[in-house]
Amino acid sequence: MISSVKKWINDTFRKGKDKYTSYHNADVDRAQAGPVSSMTNSNVLVSWTTDGSPQTTERFKEPEDKRIVKKPVEVVNEIMNEIPQFDVSDLDKKIKVVKRRFGIFKEQGLDIRDETIALRYLNARKKFLKVSKKFAWPTTTQEKIDTLLSTYKLMKVGAASYSRNLPHEAVDEIEKWAEAQALINNEKPELSLICDQGGKEQKKDPILLAKSPFGDWYFVLGAWDKEVMYVDDLVYNHK
């Protein structure tokens, strides 16, 4: 299991696989592009009808983004929780009850998504007490993340698609997390980043999150600042 975990980390986070494709000046089929149009100002579109008369259309105007510009590492403390105190009593009884619901609902063609998730959490909690010291990271909730993203100019993205933004310290932390989760289940870790949105340092200085196997929350694996920049310099900026 550990060797497969390390292979997954190497394949996903230690190799730059994504390539950038530019669509600038792409050869589009202009015959399908509709009537020729031109801009008279930034908010009005002028187009020409089949009889040659002009018509104007008000362009959609994006609402102003009034969120505060901050680096993720500067606001990470706003989402921190202690490790949640979740219920580990009578787990065998609870698993039995949920399994019965699962079986009946499945037989009747009813929705079993909630029961599937509940069984995953309950089975994970049975193993937690033996390995609790492996999960010593602070935690956060989706509600706190949503509040952070609505307050600051940040975004939450999948970690695999933005692996170039992870410093070596983060990859080491991912390895620790994957080894800890392997003690609980055989699923691949569900990792995500909170990073800058649209600034000159977009997607830099990330907060690294891992979805908890024990309940509906996240573990905060780390937050980084300038360390990630030298990877960009070497690999992407040819320095």
N, C-alpha and C positions, 0 to 999 in steps of 0.2 A: 504493500500500500504506500509506504513512504517513498519508494523509488518512483512509483507512478505519479505521486504528488510532485516530486521534484522535476520530473519530466514535463508535467503540465506547466509548472512555473517557468521553466526554461523556454518552453515553446511559446508561452503566452506573454511573458513579461521581460525576458532577457534578450529577446531578438526583435529587431525592428522589422516587422513584416509589411506594414501598411505603406502603400505608395500613393503619391498625390497625382491626381489627373486634373489638368487644367482644361476648362471648357471655353477659355478665352478665344474668340474668333473661330468657334466651331462651325463646321459646314452644315448649317441647318437647312431643311427643305423649306425654303421661303415661300414656295407655292402654297404651303399649308398654313402660313403664318397669318392669313387674314388680310384685311385692308391695310394699306400703308398708313402709318400714323406719325404724328410728330408732337413734341412737347412745346407748348407756348409758355408754361411756367412749371414750377415744381409740383403743383397740385392739380393742374387741369390737363386732360388728354384730349387732343383734337384728332378726329378721324374723319374719313371721307366716305359718304354713302355711295351707292351704285349710280345715283343720278348726278353725282358731282358736287353735292352740297355738303358743307362741313357740319359736323355735330361735335359738341363738347361733352365730356364726361368728367365729373369730379373724381379725382384719384383718392384712393384710401390713404388717409394720413395716420401713420403709426403714432400711438399715444406716447407722450414723453416718458422716458424711463427715469423716475425720480429716486430710484434706489441709491443707497450710499455706496461709493466705491471703496472697497476694503480688500486686502489680501485675506484669503481663507485663514491663514495662520494667525492673523490678528484678531479673529472673531471666533476661533474654535471653542474657546471656553464658554461661549454662549449656548452651546448645544450639549455640554457635558452633563452626564448623570453618573451617579454611583452605579455599581453593578446591581441590577434589579433583584429584589427579593421575591422570587417566584415560588409558587406552591409545589412542593415535592411530596406531599402526603398522599397516601392511598393511590399511588400511580397505577398499580396493577388493576385495581377496581375501575379506575377511570378509563384505562385502556380497554378493558373488557366492555364497558358501556359504549364507548365510541365505536369499537369494532362491530358491535351488534347493530348500531345505527348505520354504520357504513354498509354492512352486508344487506340489511333490509332496503335501504335507499337504492343501492346499486341494483338489487333484484327488481325493484319497481321502476327503474329508469329515472330516479330522482337525482338531483344535483348532489354530488358527494365531495365537492371541492373543500368545503369547510371541514368535513370529517377527515379528509386526507391530510390537511394541514395540521389539525389537532392531533392526529396520531403521530405525525412526524415530531411535533413538539414534545408530546408525552414520552415517546420512546427516547428522545434525546435527553430529557430530564432524568430518566432512570440512570443514565450514565454520568450525569453531571457531577454528582457528589464525589465520585472517584477521581475525577480529573479537573475539579474546579480551579485548582491553582494554575492550570494551563490557560485559563480564560481571565486573566487579570487586567484586561484593558477596560477603560471607562466605556460607557455606553451612551447612546442617544436614541431618540424616537423620531418617527417620520414627522410628527407634529412640530418638534423643535427644528428639524431640517427645513420644513415648509416656512416657518417663521423667519429663519435665517435667510432663505432665498428671496422672500418677499421684502426683506429689510435691506439687504446688501446685493450688489450687482454680481451675483454668483450663480453657478448652475451645478446640477448634479448629473453626472454622466457615468456610463459603464467604464470600469477601469481598463478592460482589455483594449478598448478602442483608443485609449489615451495613454498607453503604457510608456510612450516616449517621455511623458512628463513626470515619471516616477524616479526619484533618486535611488541609489543603491541601498540606502537605509530602508526605504520603503519595500524594496524587493526582499530584503532580509526579513522584514516584518511579515510580509505575505507568506514567506516560507514557514515562519513560526505559526502563523494562523492556520495554514493548510495542514500542518502536522497536528495541531490541536483538534481541528475539525475532523480529521481522519480517525480520531479516537471515538467520535460520536456517530458518524455516518460515512457513506461512500460517495456523497455528492461533492461536486466541485464547488469551491467557495464562490459565493456571490459577492463580488467586490465592486465598489463604486467610488467615485471621487467627487468632492466638492471643490470647484476651481473657479477662477476669475472668468467673467463672461464679457467678451468684447473689448477688453482693455489691451494696451500694448504688450502686456505680459499674460495674455489670455492662456488659460489652462496651465499656468505655472503655479508653484507654491501650493500644492493640493492638500486637502484633508482626505485621508484614506479610510473608507468605511467597509465593514464586513457584515453581511446579514447574519443575524443570530440564528443558530439552529434550535434555540430553546424557546423562542417567543417572537412576537412582532416588534422587534427593535434591532438596533445596529450596535456593533462594537466599533469604537473609534481607534483604529490601529496607529494613527499618527498624523502629524501635520508638519509640512516642511517649507523651508524658505529658499535661500539661494543655491542650495546644494545641487538642485536639478539642472542648473543652467549650464554646467560644464558639459553635460551630455549633448545638449543642443549645439554648443560651440564645436565639439569634436565631430559629431555625426552629420549635423544639418547645416552648420555655418562654416564648415571647412577651416576651422582655426586650429 
